[in-house]
Amino acid sequence: MPNKSTLADLVARVLEANIEIKCSPERMVAAVNEEYQTHDQVLLTGDIVALIPPVSGG
């Protein structure tokens, strides 16, 4: 990711590259370095990001 990219930028890129993921970006939860973050979080070199799509069950 380019310098000063945000979680929102990363989520958008992941969804564009994986069209089989049917989810709006706003519904994707994200954690950076094992802590939940908002999508305006700026990413730094070496950050570990986990994207958590919405799930449903019965």
CNS distance restraints for C-alpha pairs under 8 A (distance, minus, plus):
assign (resid   1 and name CA) (resid   5 and name CA) 6.35 0.50 0.50
assign (resid   1 and name CA) (resid  10 and name CA) 7.33 0.50 0.50
assign (resid   3 and name CA) (resid  43 and name CA) 7.90 0.50 0.50
assign (resid   3 and name CA) (resid  44 and name CA) 7.60 0.50 0.50
assign (resid   4 and name CA) (resid  42 and name CA) 5.81 0.50 0.50
assign (resid   4 and name CA) (resid  43 and name CA) 6.37 0.50 0.50
assign (resid   4 and name CA) (resid  44 and name CA) 7.32 0.50 0.50
assign (resid   5 and name CA) (resid   9 and name CA) 5.98 0.50 0.50
assign (resid   5 and name CA) (resid  10 and name CA) 7.30 0.50 0.50
assign (resid   5 and name CA) (resid  42 and name CA) 5.72 0.50 0.50
assign (resid   5 and name CA) (resid  43 and name CA) 5.75 0.50 0.50
assign (resid   6 and name CA) (resid  10 and name CA) 6.51 0.50 0.50
assign (resid   6 and name CA) (resid  39 and name CA) 6.59 0.50 0.50
assign (resid   6 and name CA) (resid  40 and name CA) 5.61 0.50 0.50
assign (resid   6 and name CA) (resid  41 and name CA) 5.34 0.50 0.50
assign (resid   6 and name CA) (resid  42 and name CA) 4.26 0.50 0.50
assign (resid   6 and name CA) (resid  43 and name CA) 5.50 0.50 0.50
assign (resid   7 and name CA) (resid  11 and name CA) 6.04 0.50 0.50
assign (resid   7 and name CA) (resid  30 and name CA) 7.52 0.50 0.50
assign (resid   7 and name CA) (resid  38 and name CA) 7.52 0.50 0.50
assign (resid   7 and name CA) (resid  39 and name CA) 4.69 0.50 0.50
assign (resid   7 and name CA) (resid  40 and name CA) 6.12 0.50 0.50
assign (resid   7 and name CA) (resid  41 and name CA) 5.72 0.50 0.50
assign (resid   7 and name CA) (resid  42 and name CA) 6.56 0.50 0.50
assign (resid   7 and name CA) (resid  43 and name CA) 6.71 0.50 0.50
assign (resid   8 and name CA) (resid  12 and name CA) 6.12 0.50 0.50
assign (resid   8 and name CA) (resid  25 and name CA) 7.58 0.50 0.50
assign (resid   8 and name CA) (resid  39 and name CA) 4.77 0.50 0.50
assign (resid   8 and name CA) (resid  40 and name CA) 6.31 0.50 0.50
assign (resid   8 and name CA) (resid  41 and name CA) 7.99 0.50 0.50
assign (resid   9 and name CA) (resid  13 and name CA) 6.24 0.50 0.50
assign (resid  10 and name CA) (resid  14 and name CA) 6.15 0.50 0.50
assign (resid  11 and name CA) (resid  15 and name CA) 6.15 0.50 0.50
assign (resid  11 and name CA) (resid  25 and name CA) 6.37 0.50 0.50
assign (resid  11 and name CA) (resid  28 and name CA) 7.64 0.50 0.50
assign (resid  11 and name CA) (resid  51 and name CA) 7.80 0.50 0.50
assign (resid  12 and name CA) (resid  16 and name CA) 6.12 0.50 0.50
assign (resid  12 and name CA) (resid  25 and name CA) 6.66 0.50 0.50
assign (resid  13 and name CA) (resid  17 and name CA) 6.16 0.50 0.50
assign (resid  14 and name CA) (resid  18 and name CA) 6.04 0.50 0.50
assign (resid  15 and name CA) (resid  19 and name CA) 5.99 0.50 0.50
assign (resid  15 and name CA) (resid  21 and name CA) 6.46 0.50 0.50
assign (resid  15 and name CA) (resid  25 and name CA) 7.69 0.50 0.50
assign (resid  23 and name CA) (resid  27 and name CA) 6.72 0.50 0.50
assign (resid  23 and name CA) (resid  28 and name CA) 7.29 0.50 0.50
assign (resid  23 and name CA) (resid  53 and name CA) 7.30 0.50 0.50
assign (resid  23 and name CA) (resid  54 and name CA) 7.59 0.50 0.50
assign (resid  24 and name CA) (resid  28 and name CA) 7.10 0.50 0.50
assign (resid  27 and name CA) (resid  53 and name CA) 7.00 0.50 0.50
assign (resid  27 and name CA) (resid  54 and name CA) 6.35 0.50 0.50
assign (resid  28 and name CA) (resid  51 and name CA) 6.69 0.50 0.50
assign (resid  28 and name CA) (resid  52 and name CA) 5.81 0.50 0.50
assign (resid  28 and name CA) (resid  53 and name CA) 4.81 0.50 0.50
assign (resid  28 and name CA) (resid  54 and name CA) 6.27 0.50 0.50
assign (resid  29 and name CA) (resid  36 and name CA) 7.57 0.50 0.50
assign (resid  29 and name CA) (resid  37 and name CA) 7.99 0.50 0.50
assign (resid  29 and name CA) (resid  51 and name CA) 5.98 0.50 0.50
assign (resid  29 and name CA) (resid  52 and name CA) 4.98 0.50 0.50
assign (resid  29 and name CA) (resid  53 and name CA) 6.32 0.50 0.50
assign (resid  29 and name CA) (resid  54 and name CA) 7.58 0.50 0.50
assign (resid  30 and name CA) (resid  36 and name CA) 5.81 0.50 0.50
assign (resid  30 and name CA) (resid  37 and name CA) 5.98 0.50 0.50
assign (resid  30 and name CA) (resid  38 and name CA) 7.26 0.50 0.50
assign (resid  30 and name CA) (resid  39 and name CA) 7.47 0.50 0.50
assign (resid  30 and name CA) (resid  49 and name CA) 7.02 0.50 0.50
assign (resid  30 and name CA) (resid  50 and name CA) 5.66 0.50 0.50
assign (resid  30 and name CA) (resid  51 and name CA) 4.62 0.50 0.50
assign (resid  30 and name CA) (resid  52 and name CA) 5.91 0.50 0.50
assign (resid  31 and name CA) (resid  35 and name CA) 4.96 0.50 0.50
assign (resid  31 and name CA) (resid  36 and name CA) 4.02 0.50 0.50
assign (resid  31 and name CA) (resid  37 and name CA) 5.44 0.50 0.50
assign (resid  31 and name CA) (resid  49 and name CA) 5.68 0.50 0.50
assign (resid  31 and name CA) (resid  50 and name CA) 5.13 0.50 0.50
assign (resid  31 and name CA) (resid  51 and name CA) 6.62 0.50 0.50
assign (resid  32 and name CA) (resid  36 and name CA) 6.35 0.50 0.50
assign (resid  32 and name CA) (resid  37 and name CA) 6.50 0.50 0.50
assign (resid  32 and name CA) (resid  47 and name CA) 6.40 0.50 0.50
assign (resid  32 and name CA) (resid  48 and name CA) 5.59 0.50 0.50
assign (resid  32 and name CA) (resid  49 and name CA) 4.60 0.50 0.50
assign (resid  32 and name CA) (resid  50 and name CA) 6.50 0.50 0.50
assign (resid  33 and name CA) (resid  47 and name CA) 6.05 0.50 0.50
assign (resid  33 and name CA) (resid  48 and name CA) 5.01 0.50 0.50
assign (resid  33 and name CA) (resid  49 and name CA) 6.35 0.50 0.50
assign (resid  34 and name CA) (resid  48 and name CA) 7.65 0.50 0.50
assign (resid  34 and name CA) (resid  49 and name CA) 7.76 0.50 0.50
assign (resid  34 and name CA) (resid  50 and name CA) 7.72 0.50 0.50
assign (resid  37 and name CA) (resid  41 and name CA) 6.42 0.50 0.50
assign (resid  43 and name CA) (resid  47 and name CA) 6.56 0.50 0.50
